[in-house]
Amino acid sequence: MTDEEARHLTSLERNLKRRALILNITRRFFDDRGFLEVETPLRSPAIAPEKEIIPLQSEGWFLATSPELYMKRLLAAGYRQLYQISRCFRKGERGRLHNPEFTMLEWYRAGGDYLTMIADTEQLVLTISRELGLGDAIKYRGKTIDLTAPWGSLTVREAYKQLAGWDPGHSPDPVRFDTDMVMKVIPHFNAHRPTVIFDYPAPMASLAKLKPDSPGVAERAEVFIGGLEIANAYSELTVAAEQTARFQQEIAAIKKEQGRDAPLPEKFLRAMEKLPASGGIALGLDRLVMLFCDAASIDEVMAFTADTA
């Protein structure tokens, strides 16, 4: 073993120990607040059809891209507060911040909304930082980040008008939106504070509720810390007919643009008839661990990746 390989193993072991601590702290955080930890299937006959996410298949079923639909079926059955630390799978996602198999933390609150979920996230991240002995600020890639709440926030419209020079609500352009997000928007967020952007154009939030006073805007919010996209929150759509229509549009686009079939998740849509007003959020745990380990790559906080499995 070379000296470089030995240093890598030592660093990885240190990060994996911190990862285990973060998982333990996360579970205590939700348990102490009355959330029920659940486990849902990793294989499903149908998942949420989203053209940006390509699923992996297993004997004709799909590996979970998210536990979302199952968790919302539990909300519809009467559960009030749920969380899950789940393995998820997405085809073709590999890079500094991506691995085809990754860990997602999702939680849902009946009676909540997207702003409730952002407040939860602020408290979760602060709690982890404090229990790791880091206080209210961390150092990530040479910068000190103040994690105290409330975090800075601005609407998607404000962010793009200020930083990219256009309004994606008035001029929809998904390709330009994604390119400018990476090249112009995220790099100009305050490097020393977390940033939340909220109120996305409706076409960019197929499972989110629309704002009552602005139907072209969806109640979706995203959290960015240290240049990393950390979490994605929704006020959940609860109207089955509207969700069905949105899914059918996605299925048609998937067939036209990618040539693959995507089934309609019928059991979820039936359960939606009883889905209460609720908030939900998905947080990338691997990226959160990256922050607390000052890691530049997801490879530094996973025991095995697609390249080493």
C-alpha positions, -999 to +999 in steps of 0.1 A: +000+000+000+013+034-010+014+064+014-013+080-006-036+050-004-030+048+034-039+085+038-071+079+018-081+050+039-075+069+071-095+099+058-124+076+046-125+059+080-127+092+098-155+103+075-175+071+078-174+074+116-187+109+113-214+097+089-225+071+114-228+098+141-248+120+117-273+091+111-276+086+148-282+123+155-307+125+127-328+096+141-328+111+176-338+144+162-370+130+146-377+104+173-376+132+199-402+152+179-427+123+176-419+112+141-423+075+132-394+060+113-407+038+085-393+015+058-409+012+024-402-011-006-370-006-026-388-022-056-421-010-070-443-018-100-446+020-106-428+051-095-435+088-100-429+095-137-404+123-140-385+127-173-355+142-155-350+110-135-343+077-152-350+046-130-332+013-128-353-018-134-353-051-115-373-080-130-398-056-146-402-035-115-384-003-106-358+004-080-368+033-057-358+067-070-374+081-038-397+067-011-421+096-016-452+078-030-452+051-004-447+076+024-476+097+011-498+066+010-491+062+047-501+098+053-533+091+034-538+061+058-538+084+088-501+086+099-492+122+108-454+125+110-431+101+092-394+099+083-372+075+064-335+070+057-337+052+023-314+038-003-324+053-037-313+045-073-311+067-104-296+056-137-267+075-152-261+098-122-224+096-115-200+125-107-185+145-079-219+149-063-237+119-076-237+081-074-263+058-090-271+044-055-273+070-027-290+077+006-320+100+009-336+113+041-373+121+036-399+133+061-435+144+059-459+163+082-496+162+079-508+198+083-474+212+072-462+230+041-430+238+023-421+265+047-426+242+077-402+217+061-376+244+056-379+253+093-374+216+102-343+215+080-328+246+097-332+230+131-319+195+119-287+210+104-281+231+135-287+202+158-262+180+139-236+207+139-239+213+176-239+176+186-208+171+165-192+198+186-189+223+158-213+249+172-233+271+149-207+274+122-188+249+100-158+252+077-164+239+042-138+242+014-120+270+031-151+291+039-169+295+073-206+290+070-229+304+097-258+279+101-280+300+125-316+303+116-334+318+098-315+312+066-314+337+037-341+332+012-354+346-021-379+335-047-368+318-079-380+348-098-358+371-077-328+348-079-329+346-117-337+382-123-308+393-101-282+368-110-291+355-145-309+385-160-343+368-169-376+356-154-381+319-158-418+323-149-424+346-179-401+328-203-401+291-196-369+274-208-359+243-188-325+239-205-315+275-198-329+273-163-307+243-154-276+258-171-280+291-154-287+275-121-253+259-122-233+286-139-249+319-127-272+314-098-257+290-073-221+305-076-234+339-065-253+328-034-238+340-001-209+316+005-211+321+042-248+314+048-272+287+036-297+300+010-332+289+003-349+296-030-387+291-032-418+294-054-407+276-086-425+278-119-453+253-119-439+230-146-408+224-124-427+209-095-450+181-108-459+168-073-462+202-055-493+223-047-498+255-067-499+288-048-536+298-044-530+335-054-505+326-082-514+294-101-483+296-123-461+292-092-456+260-072-449+258-035-415+242-038-383+253-021-347+242-023-318+245+002-282+253-008-252+252+015-216+257+005-226+255-032-243+222-027-280+215-033-290+198-001-328+195+001-360+199-019-393+208-001-429+207-013-463+217-001-478+184-014-504+183-041-535+166-027-559+166-057-558+132-074-573+144-107-547+171-111-519+148-101-531+122-127-531+149-154-496+160-145-483+124-145-499+117-179-481+148-193-448+134-179-455+099-193-462+114-227-430+135-226-409+104-215-422+084-243-417+111-269-382+122-258-367+090-244-387+063-261-394+044-228-427+035-211-436+048-177-466+033-159-491+053-140-488+047-102-524+038-098-523+027-061-508+061-051-534+080-071-562+061-054-547+068-020-545+105-028-583+108-023-575+108+014-542+126+014-544+155+039-527+189+034-491+182+041-455+191+036-427+169+025-389+172+019-361+151+005-326+157+018-295+142+003-277+126+032-245+119+014-242+156+005-250+166+041-222+144+053-199+160+027-205+193+044-198+181+079-167+163+067-154+191+045-154+167+016-151+178-020-166+146-035-193+121-026-167+094-030-150+107+002-181+099+024-192+065+009-177+032+017-182+020-019-193+038-050-203+026-085-166+026-093-154+005-064-184-018-056 
